[in-house]
Every structure is written in C-alpha cells, then in structure tokens.
Amino acid sequence: MRTMGTRDRLVARPFADGMDAVDDDVRALREALVARIDDCWARLEDAVSELVALHNVPIDSIVERVAGVAEGRRGEAVVPPATQSDAHLD
C-alpha cells in the first residue's frame, strides 16, 4: 500500500485551495451586491422625488421610463420637459 508523500499532497492541495478561494470570492461578491440593494432603492426614490417635486414630471412618465429601462428599452420613453411656468424655483 502506498502512502501519500509530501509531494503528492502539494499537488493535490492547490486545486482544493483554489476552489476554496473562488468560493470565498463568489460569497464576498454576493454579500457586496446584497448590501447595495438598499442603496439602489434609495437612489431611485431620491430621483423619483426630485423628478416629481422639482421638475413636475408626471408619475405615469416616470413609471413608463423605469419600465422601459427594466425591459432594456432605455431612452425610448419620452418624458415631457418641464415648462417655465411649471418650475417652482423662485
């Protein structure tokens, strides 16, 4: 019966260690992405609030634009520009 020598262990270990490192990297990446969800929602809420409150963009236009982005049709939804009389920046 042959026992595993030092050289055999060194050859076998890099694969296992490499996979552990990949698993650790993937786990860390997933954790980082999960942590960003709240930040993404906060940015969306901030943008929507500004569009409605400062630029008087109709909610339907915002919903249409967001749906277009989600479906990959970025920029196709037309948002009417705010007119001078709509602006409340006095």
The 8 nearest C-alpha neighbors of each residue, nearest first, counted from 0:
[[1, 2, 3, 4, 7, 5, 8, 6],
 [2, 0, 3, 4, 7, 5, 8, 6],
 [3, 1, 4, 0, 7, 5, 8, 6],
 [2, 4, 7, 1, 8, 5, 6, 0],
 [3, 5, 7, 6, 2, 8, 1, 9],
 [6, 4, 8, 7, 9, 3, 10, 2],
 [5, 7, 9, 8, 4, 10, 3, 11],
 [8, 6, 10, 4, 9, 5, 3, 11],
 [9, 7, 11, 5, 10, 6, 12, 4],
 [10, 8, 6, 12, 7, 11, 5, 13],
 [9, 11, 7, 8, 12, 6, 13, 14],
 [10, 12, 8, 9, 13, 14, 7, 15],
 [11, 13, 15, 9, 14, 10, 16, 8],
 [14, 12, 16, 15, 17, 11, 10, 9],
 [15, 13, 17, 12, 16, 18, 11, 10],
 [14, 16, 12, 18, 17, 13, 19, 11],
 [17, 15, 19, 13, 18, 14, 12, 20],
 [18, 16, 20, 14, 19, 15, 13, 21],
 [17, 19, 21, 15, 20, 16, 22, 14],
 [18, 20, 16, 22, 17, 21, 23, 15],
 [19, 21, 23, 17, 18, 22, 24, 16],
 [22, 20, 18, 24, 23, 19, 25, 17],
 [21, 23, 19, 25, 20, 24, 26, 18],
 [22, 24, 20, 26, 21, 25, 19, 27],
 [25, 23, 21, 27, 26, 22, 20, 28],
 [26, 24, 28, 22, 27, 23, 21, 29],
 [25, 27, 23, 29, 24, 28, 22, 30],
 [28, 26, 30, 24, 25, 29, 23, 31],
 [29, 27, 25, 31, 30, 26, 24, 32],
 [30, 28, 32, 26, 31, 27, 25, 33],
 [29, 31, 27, 33, 28, 32, 34, 26],
 [32, 30, 28, 34, 29, 33, 27, 35],
 [31, 33, 35, 29, 34, 30, 28, 36],
 [34, 32, 30, 35, 31, 36, 29, 37],
 [33, 35, 31, 32, 36, 30, 37, 38],
 [36, 34, 38, 32, 33, 37, 39, 31],
 [37, 35, 39, 38, 33, 34, 40, 32],
 [38, 36, 40, 39, 35, 41, 34, 33],
 [37, 39, 41, 35, 36, 40, 42, 34],
 [40, 38, 36, 42, 41, 37, 35, 43],
 [39, 41, 43, 37, 42, 38, 44, 36],
 [40, 42, 38, 44, 39, 43, 45, 37],
 [43, 41, 45, 39, 40, 44, 46, 38],
 [44, 42, 40, 46, 45, 41, 47, 39],
 [43, 45, 41, 47, 46, 42, 48, 40],
 [46, 44, 42, 48, 43, 47, 41, 49],
 [45, 47, 43, 49, 48, 44, 42, 50],
 [48, 46, 50, 44, 49, 45, 43, 51],
 [49, 47, 45, 51, 46, 50, 52, 44],
 [50, 48, 46, 52, 53, 47, 51, 45],
 [49, 51, 54, 47, 56, 48, 53, 52],
 [52, 50, 55, 56, 48, 49, 54, 53],
 [53, 51, 49, 55, 48, 50, 54, 56],
 [54, 52, 49, 50, 55, 51, 87, 86],
 [53, 55, 50, 56, 51, 81, 52, 86],
 [56, 54, 51, 52, 53, 50, 57, 81],
 [55, 57, 51, 50, 54, 58, 60, 81],
 [58, 56, 60, 59, 55, 61, 51, 50],
 [57, 59, 61, 60, 62, 56, 51, 47],
 [58, 60, 62, 57, 61, 63, 56, 64],
 [61, 59, 63, 57, 58, 62, 78, 64],
 [60, 62, 58, 64, 63, 59, 65, 57],
 [61, 63, 59, 65, 60, 64, 66, 58],
 [64, 62, 60, 66, 61, 65, 59, 67],
 [63, 65, 67, 61, 76, 66, 62, 60],
 [66, 64, 68, 62, 67, 63, 61, 69],
 [67, 65, 69, 63, 64, 68, 62, 70],
 [68, 66, 72, 64, 70, 65, 69, 73],
 [67, 69, 73, 71, 65, 70, 72, 66],
 [68, 70, 66, 67, 71, 65, 72, 73],
 [71, 69, 67, 68, 72, 66, 73, 65],
 [70, 72, 68, 69, 73, 67, 66, 74],
 [73, 71, 67, 68, 70, 75, 74, 69],
 [74, 72, 68, 71, 75, 67, 76, 64],
 [73, 75, 76, 72, 77, 68, 64, 67],
 [76, 74, 73, 72, 77, 67, 64, 68],
 [77, 75, 64, 74, 63, 78, 67, 73],
 [76, 78, 75, 79, 74, 60, 64, 63],
 [77, 79, 60, 80, 76, 56, 61, 64],
 [78, 80, 77, 81, 56, 60, 57, 82],
 [81, 79, 82, 78, 56, 54, 55, 77],
 [82, 80, 54, 85, 55, 79, 83, 86],
 [81, 83, 85, 84, 80, 86, 54, 79],
 [82, 84, 86, 85, 81, 87, 80, 88],
 [83, 85, 82, 86, 87, 81, 88, 55],
 [86, 84, 82, 83, 81, 87, 55, 54],
 [85, 87, 83, 84, 88, 54, 82, 81],
 [88, 86, 89, 85, 53, 84, 54, 83],
 [87, 89, 86, 53, 85, 54, 83, 84],
 [88, 87, 86, 84, 83, 85, 53, 54]]
